Amino acid sequence: MSDGGTNDMNPAPDELDRAAAAFADAAGAGGFTQMAELQAKIDDLQGRLMRSYADLENYRRRVQRDQDDARKYESLRLVRDLLPGLDGLNRAVSSGEQTGDKQVLLDGIRMVVQQFRDILKLHSAEPIEAVGRPFDPNLHEALTQIPSADHEPMTVLQEVEVGYRMHDRVVRPARVIVSCAPPQA
């Protein structure tokens, strides 16, 4: 409580008058200069804020454009690596047509197959080993079963199509034929 019986939340009228007079004196004596300085500072900060917003928006657009380009051209390296294999196939066909020798054509195709294997390895695609291994539905796709007394049931007997994995993901499962127990006589 203050001296006049009022509390601090409700100042006495004479306190309000003194505060108003002090404010008027400050405003008259240099308050306008301070207000102008504060307004200039506010204007500067608002300008900087707007430039920051514009910079952020430009950055977002640039990142989006870079991501779009990355998706658009992500296969470029692979395509460049595949072109020599295609060129090799064209040379093998051309050579086979010119000589009429099937062995020349076969040798050319074998070279191209090796080129493609090298390209797959270059891109971290490795063949999935299948024959002789237990069937794994995560790695293999069973096409059929053949009864076999020589193998445990669900052992891969034959690989119809090679499967590939890239790092820890299966690109394509190996398509296989698996063993089953022979019929009981």
MDAnalysis code that builds the backbone (N, CA, C; Angstrom):
import MDAnalysis as mda
import numpy as np

u = mda.Universe.empty(555, n_residues=185, atom_resindex=np.repeat(np.arange(185), 3), trajectory=True)
u.add_TopologyAttr("name", ["N", "CA", "C"] * 185)
u.add_TopologyAttr("resid", np.arange(1, 186))
u.add_TopologyAttr("resname", ["MET", "SER", "ASP", "GLY", "GLY", "THR", "ASN", "ASP", "MET", "ASN", "PRO", "ALA", "PRO", "ASP", "GLU", "LEU", "ASP", "ARG", "ALA", "ALA", "ALA", "ALA", "PHE", "ALA", "ASP", "ALA", "ALA", "GLY", "ALA", "GLY", "GLY", "PHE", "THR", "GLN", "MET", "ALA", "GLU", "LEU", "GLN", "ALA", "LYS", "ILE", "ASP", "ASP", "LEU", "GLN", "GLY", "ARG", "LEU", "MET", "ARG", "SER", "TYR", "ALA", "ASP", "LEU", "GLU", "ASN", "TYR", "ARG", "ARG", "ARG", "VAL", "GLN", "ARG", "ASP", "GLN", "ASP", "ASP", "ALA", "ARG", "LYS", "TYR", "GLU", "SER", "LEU", "ARG", "LEU", "VAL", "ARG", "ASP", "LEU", "LEU", "PRO", "GLY", "LEU", "ASP", "GLY", "LEU", "ASN", "ARG", "ALA", "VAL", "SER", "SER", "GLY", "GLU", "GLN", "THR", "GLY", "ASP", "LYS", "GLN", "VAL", "LEU", "LEU", "ASP", "GLY", "ILE", "ARG", "MET", "VAL", "VAL", "GLN", "GLN", "PHE", "ARG", "ASP", "ILE", "LEU", "LYS", "LEU", "HIS", "SER", "ALA", "GLU", "PRO", "ILE", "GLU", "ALA", "VAL", "GLY", "ARG", "PRO", "PHE", "ASP", "PRO", "ASN", "LEU", "HIS", "GLU", "ALA", "LEU", "THR", "GLN", "ILE", "PRO", "SER", "ALA", "ASP", "HIS", "GLU", "PRO", "MET", "THR", "VAL", "LEU", "GLN", "GLU", "VAL", "GLU", "VAL", "GLY", "TYR", "ARG", "MET", "HIS", "ASP", "ARG", "VAL", "VAL", "ARG", "PRO", "ALA", "ARG", "VAL", "ILE", "VAL", "SER", "CYS", "ALA", "PRO", "PRO", "GLN", "ALA"])
u.atoms.positions = np.array([
    [0.829, -1.177, 0.000],
    [0.000, 0.000, 0.000],
    [0.872, 1.239, 0.000],
    [0.438, 2.256, -0.725],
    [1.168, 3.518, -0.729],
    [0.586, 4.450, 0.320],
    [1.141, 5.654, 0.428],
    [0.761, 6.587, 1.485],
    [-0.689, 7.029, 1.398],
    [-1.256, 7.212, 0.258],
    [-2.603, 7.747, 0.092],
    [-3.677, 6.706, 0.275],
    [-3.342, 5.500, 0.714],
    [-4.332, 4.476, 0.930],
    [-4.667, 3.700, -0.328],
    [-3.964, 3.930, -1.413],
    [-4.204, 3.165, -2.639],
    [-3.163, 2.074, -2.743],
    [-3.474, 1.035, -3.485],
    [-2.482, -0.028, -3.658],
    [-1.633, 0.252, -4.892],
    [-0.613, -0.551, -5.124],
    [0.324, -0.340, -6.231],
    [-0.326, -0.559, -7.582],
    [-1.401, -1.298, -7.635],
    [-2.071, -1.568, -8.895],
    [-2.873, -0.355, -9.366],
    [-3.321, 0.437, -8.455],
    [-4.099, 1.639, -8.782],
    [-3.370, 2.857, -8.221],
    [-2.475, 3.474, -8.993],
    [-1.708, 4.603, -8.463],
    [-2.621, 5.800, -8.190],
    [-2.184, 6.612, -7.267],
    [-2.940, 7.823, -6.901],
    [-2.945, 8.797, -8.066],
    [-3.972, 9.640, -8.169],
    [-4.050, 10.596, -9.275],
    [-2.829, 11.497, -9.376],
    [-2.243, 11.893, -8.257],
    [-1.070, 12.757, -8.345],
    [0.125, 12.010, -8.930],
    [0.217, 10.684, -8.715],
    [1.288, 9.888, -9.327],
    [1.104, 9.833, -10.841],
    [-0.139, 9.703, -11.283],
    [-0.419, 9.701, -12.720],
    [-0.056, 11.042, -13.340],
    [-0.376, 12.111, -12.631],
    [-0.042, 13.438, -13.154],
    [1.465, 13.621, -13.264],
    [2.196, 13.168, -12.250],
    [3.662, 13.289, -12.292],
    [4.234, 12.457, -13.437],
    [3.716, 11.238, -13.637],
    [4.207, 10.378, -14.721],
    [3.889, 10.986, -16.070],
    [2.694, 11.544, -16.219],
    [2.313, 12.175, -17.486],
    [3.190, 13.379, -17.760],
    [3.484, 14.156, -16.724],
    [4.342, 15.328, -16.904],
    [5.753, 14.899, -17.289],
    [6.260, 13.863, -16.652],
    [7.607, 13.379, -16.975],
    [7.654, 12.867, -18.410],
    [6.599, 12.191, -18.819],
    [6.545, 11.684, -20.199],
    [6.502, 12.841, -21.191],
    [5.714, 13.850, -20.877],
    [5.604, 15.012, -21.766],
    [6.935, 15.741, -21.851],
    [7.620, 15.873, -20.710],
    [8.931, 16.523, -20.725],
    [9.913, 15.723, -21.573],
    [9.896, 14.398, -21.411],
    [10.817, 13.554, -22.186],
    [10.488, 13.630, -23.664],
    [9.219, 13.629, -23.988],
    [8.819, 13.706, -25.393],
    [9.195, 15.054, -25.973],
    [9.030, 16.089, -25.192],
    [9.351, 17.416, -25.701],
    [10.838, 17.648, -25.780],
    [11.585, 17.101, -24.850],
    [13.011, 17.398, -24.778],
    [13.848, 16.551, -25.713],
    [13.431, 15.481, -26.157],
    [14.258, 14.639, -27.021],
    [13.546, 13.362, -27.366],
    [12.334, 13.269, -26.921],
    [11.545, 12.072, -27.179],
    [11.262, 11.879, -28.646],
    [11.082, 12.998, -29.359],
    [10.825, 12.866, -30.795],
    [12.047, 12.310, -31.509],
    [13.222, 12.701, -31.048],
    [14.455, 12.167, -31.633],
    [14.550, 10.672, -31.355],
    [14.244, 10.293, -30.107],
    [14.272, 8.870, -29.759],
    [13.236, 8.098, -30.560],
    [12.055, 8.681, -30.707],
    [11.006, 8.005, -31.472],
    [11.419, 7.845, -32.927],
    [12.056, 8.849, -33.486],
    [12.517, 8.762, -34.873],
    [13.590, 7.690, -35.012],
    [14.494, 7.629, -34.017],
    [15.534, 6.594, -34.043],
    [14.910, 5.204, -33.938],
    [13.948, 5.073, -33.034],
    [13.272, 3.779, -32.882],
    [12.509, 3.396, -34.143],
    [11.847, 4.363, -34.766],
    [11.120, 4.070, -36.004],
    [12.088, 3.655, -37.107],
    [13.245, 4.311, -37.182],
    [14.255, 3.937, -38.186],
    [14.752, 2.519, -37.929],
    [14.945, 2.202, -36.652],
    [15.393, 0.854, -36.303],
    [14.329, -0.182, -36.672],
    [13.072, 0.142, -36.396],
    [11.967, -0.762, -36.753],
    [11.924, -0.960, -38.264],
    [12.040, 0.132, -39.007],
    [12.025, 0.037, -40.474],
    [13.174, -0.825, -40.980],
    [14.366, -0.644, -40.381],
    [15.528, -1.441, -40.785],
    [15.291, -2.925, -40.499],
    [14.789, -3.223, -39.313],
    [14.532, -4.623, -38.950],
    [13.455, -5.244, -39.837],
    [12.417, -4.467, -40.158],
    [11.380, -4.994, -41.047],
    [11.950, -5.275, -42.438],
    [12.802, -4.395, -42.922],
    [13.437, -4.619, -44.228],
    [14.307, -5.861, -44.219],
    [15.084, -6.017, -43.145],
    [15.934, -7.207, -43.040],
    [15.099, -8.476, -42.954],
    [13.992, -8.397, -42.224],
    [13.101, -9.550, -42.109],
    [12.523, -9.922, -43.473],
    [12.085, -8.930, -44.228],
    [11.516, -9.198, -45.557],
    [12.571, -9.798, -46.491],
    [13.810, -9.286, -46.416],
    [14.884, -9.857, -47.247],
    [15.173, -11.301, -46.832],
    [15.125, -11.562, -45.524],
    [15.342, -12.936, -45.047],
    [14.249, -13.866, -45.557],
    [12.998, -13.402, -45.524],
    [11.900, -14.206, -46.071],
    [12.114, -14.470, -47.559],
    [12.522, -13.445, -48.291],
    [12.756, -13.607, -49.731],
    [13.910, -14.573, -49.976],
    [14.988, -14.455, -49.186],
    [16.122, -15.375, -49.331],
    [15.697, -16.810, -49.043],
    [14.885, -16.986, -48.002],
    [14.406, -18.324, -47.658],
    [13.551, -18.899, -48.781],
    [12.678, -18.096, -49.337],
    [11.820, -18.568, -50.430],
    [12.655, -18.920, -51.662],
    [13.648, -18.103, -51.978],
    [14.545, -18.405, -53.100],
    [15.315, -19.699, -52.841],
    [15.767, -19.895, -51.604],
    [16.476, -21.119, -51.242],
    [15.566, -22.334, -51.424],
    [14.325, -22.229, -50.966],
    [13.377, -23.346, -51.117],
    [13.160, -23.682, -52.590],
    [12.996, -22.656, -53.416],
    [12.807, -22.903, -54.854],
    [14.035, -23.570, -55.464],
    [15.226, -23.103, -55.079],
    [16.465, -23.666, -55.618],
    [16.619, -25.134, -55.197],
    [16.328, -25.435, -53.924],
    [16.416, -26.819, -53.439],
    [15.413, -27.697, -54.179],
    [14.187, -27.208, -54.372],
    [13.172, -27.979, -55.093],
    [13.618, -28.240, -56.526],
    [14.172, -27.226, -57.184],
    [14.647, -27.386, -58.563],
    [15.790, -28.410, -58.618],
    [16.713, -28.339, -57.642],
    [17.818, -29.298, -57.600],
    [17.308, -30.721, -57.372],
    [16.316, -30.870, -56.493],
    [15.741, -32.201, -56.252],
    [15.029, -32.717, -57.498],
    [14.306, -31.854, -58.174],
    [13.622, -32.257, -59.409],
    [14.631, -32.698, -60.460],
    [15.725, -31.950, -60.602],
    [16.765, -32.319, -61.568],
    [17.425, -33.640, -61.182],
    [17.669, -33.831, -59.884],
    [18.293, -35.080, -59.429],
    [17.403, -36.271, -59.766],
    [16.090, -36.141, -59.536],
    [15.172, -37.234, -59.881],
    [15.111, -37.438, -61.391],
    [15.100, -36.352, -62.123],
    [14.974, -36.420, -63.575],
    [16.172, -37.132, -64.207],
    [17.356, -36.887, -63.668],
    [18.570, -37.418, -64.285],
    [19.267, -38.483, -63.435],
    [18.551, -39.090, -62.474],
    [19.191, -40.061, -61.597],
    [19.705, -41.292, -62.350],
    [19.123, -41.630, -63.474],
    [19.530, -42.815, -64.236],
    [20.575, -42.499, -65.296],
    [20.999, -41.264, -65.380],
    [21.932, -40.860, -66.428],
    [23.213, -41.691, -66.401],
    [23.794, -41.881, -65.228],
    [25.039, -42.648, -65.127],
    [24.822, -44.092, -65.582],
    [23.714, -44.690, -65.163],
    [23.421, -46.065, -65.560],
    [23.270, -46.169, -67.072],
    [22.544, -45.236, -67.665],
    [22.347, -45.274, -69.120],
    [23.687, -45.138, -69.829],
    [24.534, -44.225, -69.355],
    [25.870, -44.077, -69.965],
    [26.661, -45.380, -69.858],
    [26.533, -46.058, -68.727],
    [27.257, -47.315, -68.543],
    [26.678, -48.438, -69.395],
    [25.390, -48.393, -69.706],
    [24.760, -49.437, -70.524],
    [25.064, -49.285, -72.016],
    [25.333, -48.085, -72.461],
    [25.544, -47.849, -73.892],
    [26.668, -48.694, -74.493],
    [27.819, -48.872, -73.837],
    [28.838, -49.751, -74.427],
    [28.339, -51.189, -74.618],
    [27.501, -51.673, -73.710],
    [26.928, -53.011, -73.876],
    [26.044, -53.087, -75.102],
    [25.231, -52.065, -75.306],
    [24.390, -52.009, -76.501],
    [25.257, -51.930, -77.757],
    [26.307, -51.121, -77.698],
    [27.232, -51.039, -78.840],
    [27.859, -52.401, -79.121],
    [28.223, -53.120, -78.062],
    [28.803, -54.450, -78.233],
    [27.826, -55.416, -78.878],
    [26.556, -55.358, -78.480],
    [25.544, -56.208, -79.115],
    [25.413, -55.882, -80.598],
    [25.397, -54.596, -80.911],
    [25.311, -54.196, -82.321],
    [26.513, -54.698, -83.115],
    [27.713, -54.619, -82.535],
    [28.912, -55.124, -83.223],
    [28.842, -56.639, -83.404],
    [28.365, -57.352, -82.377],
    [28.266, -58.811, -82.472],
    [27.299, -59.204, -83.576],
    [26.153, -58.546, -83.638],
    [25.169, -58.846, -84.686],
    [25.755, -58.535, -86.052],
    [26.384, -57.381, -86.180],
    [26.969, -56.980, -87.459],
    [28.053, -57.963, -87.892],
    [28.899, -58.349, -86.950],
    [29.976, -59.286, -87.270],
    [29.411, -60.648, -87.658],
    [28.393, -61.105, -86.924],
    [27.769, -62.388, -87.251],
    [27.122, -62.365, -88.622],
    [26.515, -61.238, -88.979],
    [25.890, -61.122, -90.298],
    [26.936, -61.106, -91.407],
    [28.050, -60.453, -91.176],
    [29.083, -60.343, -92.209],
    [29.807, -61.663, -92.431],
    [30.124, -62.363, -91.357],
    [30.900, -63.595, -91.500],
    [30.021, -64.825, -91.663],
    [28.820, -64.762, -91.141],
    [27.953, -65.935, -91.195],
    [28.399, -67.003, -90.207],
    [29.414, -66.708, -89.405],
    [29.951, -67.665, -88.443],
    [29.215, -67.512, -87.111],
    [28.524, -68.558, -86.701],
    [27.763, -68.511, -85.457],
    [28.681, -68.378, -84.245],
    [29.870, -68.933, -84.333],
    [30.801, -68.861, -83.199],
    [31.230, -67.418, -82.936],
    [31.435, -66.643, -84.001],
    [31.799, -65.230, -83.844],
    [30.662, -64.492, -83.141],
    [29.441, -64.765, -83.558],
    [28.275, -64.143, -82.938],
    [28.170, -64.548, -81.469],
    [28.347, -65.819, -81.182],
    [28.269, -66.314, -79.813],
    [29.353, -65.690, -78.932],
    [30.575, -65.600, -79.450],
    [31.663, -64.979, -78.684],
    [31.358, -63.507, -78.398],
    [30.815, -62.813, -79.384],
    [30.454, -61.406, -79.200],
    [29.379, -61.238, -78.142],
    [28.396, -62.113, -78.165],
    [27.316, -62.036, -77.175],
    [27.851, -62.347, -75.781],
    [28.755, -63.305, -75.676],
    [29.359, -63.617, -74.370],
    [30.113, -62.404, -73.811],
    [30.811, -61.694, -74.679],
    [31.531, -60.496, -74.228],
    [30.547, -59.440, -73.719],
    [29.441, -59.293, -74.421],
    [28.440, -58.303, -74.012],
    [27.799, -58.707, -72.688],
    [27.519, -59.990, -72.511],
    [26.962, -60.472, -71.243],
    [27.915, -60.121, -70.103],
    [29.208, -60.323, -70.322],
    [30.187, -59.980, -69.288],
    [30.203, -58.470, -69.029],
    [30.069, -57.676, -70.097],
    [29.997, -56.218, -69.922],
    [28.804, -55.846, -69.044],
    [27.659, -56.460, -69.306],
    [26.471, -56.161, -68.505],
    [26.662, -56.588, -67.048],
    [27.293, -57.718, -66.816],
    [27.567, -58.146, -65.434],
    [28.469, -57.132, -64.732],
    [29.484, -56.652, -65.462],
    [30.388, -55.648, -64.890],
    [29.644, -54.348, -64.574],
    [28.735, -53.965, -65.458],
    [27.952, -52.740, -65.238],
    [27.068, -52.902, -64.004],
    [26.425, -54.053, -63.870],
    [25.588, -54.299, -62.695],
    [26.424, -54.236, -61.417],
    [27.603, -54.842, -61.456],
    [28.483, -54.822, -60.286],
    [28.920, -53.393, -59.972],
    [29.212, -52.620, -61.012],
    [29.592, -51.218, -60.841],
    [28.495, -50.437, -60.121],
    [27.254, -50.814, -60.341],
    [26.115, -50.143, -59.713],
    [25.624, -50.896, -58.473],
    [26.494, -51.711, -57.897],
    [26.239, -52.437, -56.642],
    [25.130, -53.468, -56.740],
    [24.824, -53.942, -57.931],
    [23.832, -55.010, -58.102],
    [24.585, -56.336, -58.189],
    [24.325, -57.204, -57.242],
    [25.011, -58.495, -57.171],
    [24.000, -59.618, -57.384],
    [24.414, -60.700, -58.075],
    [23.490, -61.825, -58.246],
    [23.219, -62.521, -56.907],
    [22.009, -63.038, -56.772],
    [21.623, -63.792, -55.578],
    [21.974, -65.251, -55.834],
    [22.761, -65.824, -54.943],
    [23.102, -67.240, -55.087],
    [21.877, -68.063, -54.719],
    [21.569, -69.054, -55.540],
    [20.328, -69.789, -55.315],
    [20.519, -71.305, -55.329],
    [21.130, -71.857, -56.364],
    [21.199, -73.313, -56.546],
    [21.915, -73.969, -55.364],
    [21.245, -75.004, -54.811],
    [21.806, -75.759, -53.698],
    [21.509, -75.145, -52.339],
    [20.910, -74.013, -52.312],
    [20.606, -73.333, -51.048],
    [19.145, -73.584, -50.655],
    [18.838, -73.443, -49.377],
    [17.439, -73.569, -48.954],
    [16.604, -72.440, -49.566],
    [15.387, -72.770, -49.933],
    [14.486, -71.775, -50.511],
    [14.217, -70.678, -49.485],
    [14.344, -69.430, -49.906],
    [14.069, -68.270, -49.057],
    [13.093, -67.374, -49.813],
    [11.856, -67.255, -49.338],
    [10.865, -66.458, -50.069],
    [11.237, -64.977, -50.183],
    [12.177, -64.524, -49.368],
    [12.636, -63.139, -49.474],
    [13.591, -62.943, -50.649],
    [14.213, -64.043, -51.097],
    [15.210, -63.964, -52.168],
    [14.808, -64.724, -53.424],
    [13.918, -65.693, -53.266],
    [13.574, -66.587, -54.374],
    [12.075, -66.561, -54.657],
    [11.752, -66.813, -55.913],
    [10.358, -66.997, -56.322],
    [10.264, -68.404, -56.905],
    [9.526, -69.283, -56.227],
    [9.413, -70.670, -56.672],
    [8.429, -70.762, -57.832],
    [8.886, -71.350, -58.927],
    [8.030, -71.535, -60.096],
    [7.325, -72.884, -60.049],
    [8.041, -73.883, -59.544],
    [7.469, -75.227, -59.448],
    [8.307, -76.040, -58.471],
    [7.790, -77.221, -58.128],
    [8.519, -78.148, -57.270],
    [8.722, -79.452, -58.020],
    [9.872, -80.054, -57.773],
    [10.188, -81.348, -58.384],
    [10.535, -82.312, -57.247],
    [9.902, -83.487, -57.232],
    [10.252, -84.462, -56.200],
    [11.721, -84.877, -56.341],
    [12.419, -84.975, -55.200],
    [13.826, -85.365, -55.229],
    [14.164, -86.104, -53.943],
    [14.725, -87.293, -54.117],
    [15.189, -88.062, -52.962],
    [16.604, -87.644, -52.589],
    [17.295, -86.952, -53.495],
    [18.691, -86.566, -53.281],
    [18.846, -85.245, -52.523],
    [17.778, -84.486, -52.384],
    [17.869, -83.164, -51.758],
    [16.815, -83.027, -50.667],
    [17.131, -82.212, -49.680],
    [16.150, -81.872, -48.652],
    [14.982, -81.154, -49.323],
    [13.768, -81.323, -48.818],
    [12.650, -80.555, -49.375],
    [12.933, -79.048, -49.265],
    [12.455, -78.308, -50.232],
    [12.599, -76.857, -50.316],
    [14.049, -76.404, -50.517],
    [14.799, -77.228, -51.249],
    [16.142, -76.838, -51.672],
    [16.047, -76.383, -53.119],
    [16.748, -75.309, -53.452],
    [16.718, -74.802, -54.826],
    [17.510, -75.763, -55.703],
    [16.824, -76.335, -56.703],
    [17.462, -77.278, -57.622],
    [17.978, -76.588, -58.882],
    [17.230, -75.622, -59.346],
    [17.572, -74.995, -60.628],
    [17.169, -73.521, -60.589],
    [17.968, -72.709, -61.248],
    [17.671, -71.280, -61.353],
    [17.203, -70.997, -62.772],
    [15.977, -70.523, -62.907],
    [15.415, -70.205, -64.218],
    [15.821, -68.789, -64.623],
    [15.794, -67.859, -63.665],
    [16.227, -66.474, -63.882],
    [17.054, -66.043, -62.691],
    [18.191, -65.413, -62.967],
    [19.063, -64.929, -61.901],
    [18.371, -63.771, -61.181],
    [18.438, -63.806, -59.864],
    [17.934, -62.694, -59.062],
    [19.079, -61.763, -58.707],
    [18.750, -60.525, -58.389],
    [19.775, -59.539, -58.044],
    [19.361, -58.773, -56.805],
    [20.365, -58.387, -56.044],
    [20.147, -57.521, -54.894],
    [21.094, -56.335, -55.007],
    [20.646, -55.228, -54.468],
    [21.466, -54.031, -54.420],
    [21.548, -53.633, -52.953],
    [22.741, -53.710, -52.413],
    [22.973, -53.473, -50.986],
    [22.079, -54.428, -50.196],
    [21.116, -53.924, -49.454],
    [20.274, -54.809, -48.640],
    [18.879, -55.003, -49.232],
    [18.665, -54.570, -50.472],
    [17.347, -54.711, -51.103],
    [17.405, -55.673, -52.281],
    [16.320, -56.423, -52.432],
    [16.205, -57.327, -53.574],
    [15.683, -56.519, -54.758],
    [16.462, -56.514, -55.844],
    [16.031, -55.842, -57.071],
    [15.017, -56.729, -57.776],
    [15.376, -58.004, -57.863],
    [14.501, -58.999, -58.477],
    [14.822, -60.335, -57.824],
    [13.801, -61.064, -57.348],
    [14.088, -62.371, -56.755],
    [14.510, -63.367, -57.833],
    [15.307, -64.333, -57.421],
    [15.691, -65.405, -58.340],
    [14.468, -66.288, -58.571],
    [14.175, -66.576, -59.823],
    [13.048, -67.464, -60.148],
    [13.624, -68.877, -60.211],
    [13.099, -69.759, -59.361],
    [13.746, -71.050, -59.138],
    [12.757, -72.211, -59.158],
    [13.357, -73.392, -59.281],
    [12.632, -74.657, -59.132],
    [13.170, -75.297, -57.861],
    [12.259, -75.713, -56.972],
    [12.679, -76.254, -55.684],
    [12.284, -77.723, -55.558],
    [12.972, -78.391, -54.646],
    [12.698, -79.812, -54.422],
    [11.551, -79.980, -53.435],
    [10.916, -81.130, -53.554],
    [9.920, -81.535, -52.565],
    [10.158, -83.020, -52.295],
    [9.546, -83.519, -51.260],
    [9.723, -84.932, -50.916],
    [9.108, -85.800, -52.012],
    [9.778, -86.909, -52.348],
    [9.206, -87.791, -53.371],
    [7.931, -88.446, -52.835],
    [7.029, -88.818, -53.738],
    [5.785, -89.456, -53.292],
    [6.087, -90.789, -52.601],
    [5.303, -91.085, -51.585],
    [5.469, -92.340, -50.849],
    [4.896, -93.491, -51.671],
    [5.641, -94.567, -51.754],
    [5.193, -95.710, -52.557],
    [4.338, -96.657, -51.778],
])
